[in-house]
């Protein structure tokens, strides 16, 4: 009897929800990584503001710690997710706490950061348990993902790991997030 690995079981379950892609000429395996560190650059544009800087993100299934740093190296925001919810720290303000990152960042920063979905989308995967639409490129990788009202365009994949996105554009009405991954380390 064939035994499924957890990653293969997740991929099979997710494939039942996705649009049917064309058969790729050389399929790329998507690997689910539970624990990872990402360092890169982020740009956020709303109708009222445009911000850019660095992002340092450590993800575990039960926790996230995301630090956004200005181009001059100053901490702009620190977001921590754990079993009690999400805490946001910004300079010269008291820490704020809420049940989810999107409503908290919308209230404090003026835009809603979709942390729960983004932790999957940076791995070129839809967030599990929620409906989505996906289109794929010639190699079978996700080229565009639509989920929870967000449109995620995969602009470039990493040269050294062709299943891992390097550049993403995440858009929803009035908000555009550009994310470029410079380093990625799975644990």
Secondary structure, DSSP 8 states (H G I E B T S, - for coil): -----HHHHHHHHHHTTS------SS-------SSEEEEEEEEEEESS-EEEEEEEEEEETTEEEEEEEETTS-EEEEEEEETTEEEEE-TTS--EEES-HHHHHHHHHSS---HHHHHHHTTT---TTS-EEEEE-TTS-EEEEEETTEEEEEEEE-SS-TTSEEEEEEEETTEEEEEEEEEEEE-
